[in-house]
């Protein structure tokens, strides 16, 4: 299933109700009873109620809540998903002219994406503090016992319909490895954050790779409240959700840098939450620095990062498969999240706005991407150079739009 698709699911008769400020709780509960809705959950930080209504009365209930004088807005609790993990071709070794910065991870030579964004050189320049940054992976979970992720996960929380916080689907583990696999440990692969980041496993998608918008919103809020510096959102849907927008705003105002996938529909259609202005939206590139054939694009897409045939950690409950190559904008997002973690580890004083500005300024404006995304492909080396000398006044002299700096 591709990002952006909406299907009939167990959440299809759930609604999210946002009451107006200072509405009494007794009034809210009375309204639900009058409309035949059952209150099943709340997002207290946003003042949102999640209700279940009879399947054949969804439209009539939406109409009733919309006309209610106490209601600010009502929307369906939409299904949000990520594409399945599919094996792609085995990677051929890559080479670099800077052997000084290479690690001893045996599969590093197959990680073409790291070479493409100059990660090797960036590592030599970073001098990042070990495990200082915190990256929240909002996904299908993370394999707690993976040999290349062991010890990286500091928080586990399950907001999905699954009975376990662990990853039984594989997607979250794959995403986590790109951003934060243990590096220089003589095992498997290297994570782009080069041990500068710890991981927060916030499971918002179930064991088939899908979940509800309300669960994702709860995960975003929880990550922010637990001190995440970066929130990785390798998921999406094609319909705008005010609940997700409010959760994004909540996290951004608490200092989180949010990064989301542009989607895999080969179109300019917006994918949410990536399309919100306070989320860095990421498209996928191939080894030729072209937009990957599946990637979404458009003026709403900020950056590009490697996303085709990416080798990373994996979990398969039916086999002993520990690593797999996969393609998608889901794979491009953790390159940006991991780079943000590396920057934060190098200069802990930087805010989410600062880090976003650095990444934007440090992109490579490639002809192959001209007219398809707003900026360019990430360049880890250039970003590290900026991070070490960063000051807001200097950045304002460049071409970073004030809208981002002043969010």
N, C-alpha and C positions, 0 to 999 in steps of 0.2 A: 504494500500500500504506500502511495506517495504522500509526502507532506502536503497539506492543503486540502485533502479529501475529507468530506464529511459523510459519515455513514450512520445508519440507524443502529443504535447501541443501547446498552443498559441505561444510559443517561438521557435517552431521547424524550422522556417525560419529566425531566428535571428542569426547574426554572430558578433563576437567580433574581432575587428581589432586593432592590436598594431603596430603603425608606428615607424620607426626608429627615434632615437633622432635627433632633428633639422630639421625634415621634415616640410616644410612650410604647413600651414593650407590650403592654396589655392591648393596645390598639393594633399592633402588628399581629399578635397572635389571634385576635378576634377576626382580623381581615383574612388570615389564612383559613380559619374555620369556615367563614362565610363563603369562601371560594372553593371549598372542598380540597384544600391543599394541606399536605402534611409537612411540617417543618422537620427536616432530617439533619440539617447541619447549619453552621453559621461561620462567617468570616468576620469575627468580632472587630478586628483591626480596621476593617472597611465598613462595618455596619451592614453587611450583606447577609440575607437569609437564603438558604438553599431549600427548596421545597419540591416535593414529588406530587404530581397531579395525575388523574386518570389519563391513560394514553390517548383516549379519544376526545379529551377536553383541553388539550394543550393550547390550541388557538384561542378558544373562548376564555381560558384563564389569563392568557397574555392580554387579551382585550380588557378584561375586568381589572387587572392590576394596572394597566396603562391609564385607565380612566379614574383610578382611585386617587383622591386628593392627597393621600399620605405618601404616595410612591414617587420616588424620583425617577427610577427606570426599572424595567423588567426585561430580561433576555433569557433565551434558552441556554442551558448549560451544555455547550457544544462539545463534541468529541474532538480531541486533539491527539495527534499521532506523529509517528516518525516512520520512515520507510524501513522495510525489512533489511537485515544484514544479508548481503549476497556476496559470496566469494568472487573475486576478480582474479585476473591473471597474476601469476607469481612475479614478484619484482626482480628485475635485473639489478646487479650492483651498480651503485653510483660512485663517483670519485670526487675528491676535493683536493685543491692545491694547498689547503691549510691543515696539515695533519696534526699540528700542535693542539688544536682544539677538539680533536676526535676523542670519543669516549671508548671504553672497552666493551660496550654492549654489542654482542655478536651479530645482531641483525641490523645494526646501524647502516651498513652499506646498502640495505634495501629500502631505506627511508628517504626516498627522493624528495619528499616534501620539505624535510629539514634543510637539505642543501639548497632547495629552490628559494627559501626565504632567508638564507644566510645565517641559519641558526648556529652553525659550528663557530663562526667568527664571533657571533653575539655572546656565546657562552664564555669565550675567552676574555671578553670585555666586561662581563656583567659584575663579577664579584658579589653575587647575590647572597643574601642571608638565607641559610638553609631553612626551608619550611616556614618562612615568615608569612607568605601570602596564603590566603584561603580561597580555594575555588570550589564553589558549589555546583555539582553536576546534577541537574534536574532531568531525570531520565528514567530508564527501566531498572535502575539499581546498578550496583557495582559488585563484582565478584570479590568477596572479602579475602579469599584465600589464594588469589592469583599470585604466582611467584614474582611478578613484576609490579604488583600494586600493594603487596603486603606491607602493612605499617603506614600506608599513605592516608588511609581513611580515618578521620578524627571524629566524625559525627555521622550517625545513621538515623534516618527518619523515613517512615513509610506513609505516604498520603494516597497510595493507590488502592485498588481493590484486591491486590495480591496479599497472600498470607505471610509473605516474607519480604524483608528489605533487600535481600540479595537479588542479583540479576539472574533471571532464568530465561532471558530473551537474547542477551548478548550485546545489544546496542549500547547500553550505558557503560559497560566494561570497555567496549571499543573506543568510545568517546573519551573515557577517563584516561586511557593509556596514551592517547595522542597528547593530551594536555599535561599529564603528570605521572607517567610511568617512572619507576625508580631508575635513575640514570647512573651510569658508571658502576654497575654492580655485577658485570660479567654475565648478565642474564637478559635475553630477549632484546627489547628495543629501548630507545631513549625517548623521554618525554620532553617536549619543547621547553617546559619551564625549568628543566635542569635542576631538579630537587629544590627549587625555590618555593614550591607550593605544596600545601597539604590539600586533601580532597574532602569535601563534604558530600556524602551520599544521600541525596534527597530524592527518594523514589516517588515519582508522580505518575508514571506510566505502568500499566499492568504487565502481565507476563506474555501478552501478545502485542505489546508495543503501543497501546493506546490508553487514553484516560480522559478525564473531564477537565474542562477549562477551570472549574472551581478548584479542583485538586492542584492544578498547576499554580493557580493564584495563591493557594495556601502554602505551597512549597516555596514560592518566591518570597512571601512574607516571612516564613520561618527562617529561610536562609539569611535574609537581611537581619532579623532579630538575633541570630546566632553569630553575627559578625563576619559574614562572607564579604570578601573584597570583590570577587568576581562571580557572576552567576551565568553558567553555561546552559543555553536553551537550544539544544539540538532537536527541536520539535516544532510543530506548527500546524496551522489551519488557515483556510482561505477567507474566513469570516472574522470581522472585527468583533472583539469582546470588550465591553466597558469594564467588566470585572478584571480582566487581564490588564487593561490599561491602568486601572487604579492600583493594582498590585505592583506593576512596574514603577509607577510614580512613587509609591511607598518605599520600594527598595532603593530607587535612585536617590531619593531625598535622604536616605540613611547611609549613603556613601558607596553603594554597590555599583559596579560597572556591569551592565547586562549585555550579553552577546547572543544573537539569535540567528537561526538558519534562514536563508532566503527562500528555500523550497526547491523542489526537484520536478517542477512541471514544465520546464523549458519555455517559460512565458514571463511576461512582465507583470503578471498578477501578484498582488501583495500577499505576503505570508505573515501571519501574526503568531506570536508577539514581535517578531523581528521588524515589522513595518512601523512600529511605534517609534516616535522620534527619540525617546530615551533609551532605545536599544540599538546597539551596533549591529546592523544586518550584514550577513556575510554570504557571498556567492562562492562557487567552487571553480578552481582552475585545474587544467591538466598539465602534463609535463612540458608542453609546448607554450605555456603561459597564455593559453587560450581559455575562454570561458568553457567549462565542461558542457557537453551537449545537453545534459539534464538540468543544468542550473537555471534558476530564475535570475532575472536581471531587471534593470530599470533605474530611474532617478531616485527611487526610494532605497536602493541597495547601496550601502556605504563602501564596503571593502570586498576584496577577494582573497582567498587563501587556497592552498592545495586541497583538493577534495576527490580526486579520482585515483583509484587503486592505492589506497592508503593502508599501510601495514600497521596493525596495532594489536593490543591485548584483546582476548575474546574468551567467552565462556559458552560452552556447549554442553548441556546436561546429558546428552546422549553419546558423547565421545570425549576424548581427552584433548581435543583441539584447544590450544592455548593462545594462538595467534591467527589472525586472518586479515586479508586485504579486503577492503570494502570502499564503495564510492558513495558520495552524497554531499550536499551542503552540510549535513550533520557532521561529517568528518572535517569540513573546513572550519567550522565554528571553534573547536577546541584548539586549533592552531592560534587563533586570536586570543582565546581565553588564557591559554598557556603562556603566550607572549606577555599578556597583561600581568600574569603572575610573576614572570621573570622581571618585568619592569618594577613591580611593587617590591619585590625582594631586593632589588638593587637600590631603590630610593623609596624607603617606607613612608616618607612625608608626602608623597604624591597622592592626590585625591582621585576619585573616579573620573572627574572632569579632566584633570591633568593627564591621566593615563590615556584616556580617549583621544585627547588632543595630540599627544605624542605619536600614537599609532597612526592617526590620520596623516599627520605631517610627514611621517617616515615612509609612506607607501611609495611604491614604484609606479609611476604613471605610464603604463604600458599601452602601446598603440593597439594591441589586440583587444584591450578592454575599453578603449575609448568609446564613449556613448552608451556603454552597457552598465557601468556602475559610477558612483559619484567620485570616488577617489582612485585607488589603485590596489595593487597586490601588496600585502604586508611585507616589510623588510625588517627582520629582527635586528640586524646589525645597526642599521640607521636609527631604529627605535632606541637601542641601548645607548648609542652616542648622544641622542637627545635627552634621554632619561638622566644621564650623568651630569648634564649642564642645565637642566630644565629650570626655567623661571617663567612665570605666567606672562610677564611683560615681553620676554623674547618671543614667546609663542604668538602673541598678538601681532607681532610684526610680520608673521607668515600668513598663509592663506587659510587659517582655521576659522570657520565662520563663528561670529560671536554667539550665535544661537546655541552652539554646542557648549561653549565655555560658560554660558550664563544659565544653563538649565537649572 
